[in-house]
Amino acid sequence: MDEPSLTPFAMTFMLVSMVSVTVLMVYCFWRILRGGDVAYDTADGEEPRSGD
């Protein structure tokens, strides 16, 4: 049993998947904790108009 338990492809796929899920989770939590308001961009400083 000298062979490694995971092939290089499996190890790479696992690491890429874990990193992708972690980044997506951090981004979602950051958006939620930041306020989660997607009606308008707060960087412009504009408030939405009454008709929007």
N, C-alpha and C positions, 0 to 999 in steps of 0.2 A: 504494500500500500504506500508506494512512494509518490503517487499522483496527488496534486493539491485537491482539496475538496471542492473548490470553485474554479471554474475556468476563467480566464482573463475577461471574456465577454460578459459572463455572469457578474463578476465583481464590478466591472465598469458600469453595467446596466443598473446594478443595485445602488452604486454610489451616485450616479446621475439622477436616479429616481428620488433618492433620499434628499439630495441637495435641492432638487426642483420643488418637492413638496414643502421643504423647510422654507425656501424663499417665498413660495406662494402663501404659506401660512403667516409668515412675518409680515408680508405686504397687506394681507387681509386684516390682520389685527391692527396694523398701523393705520389703515384707512378707517377702521371702526373707532379706534381710540382717538383719532384726530377729529372725529366728528361725524364722518360718514355722509356728509352732505354733498351729493353729486348734482344738485339742482343748478349750481353755478360755481365758478372758480373763484375762490377767495383771494387769489393772488392779484387779481385785477382791482380789487377793492370795490367792485360794483355790486350793488344789491339788485336782486331780481325786481323787474318792474311788476306792477300790480296785475297786469294782464298775462304775465308769463306763468 
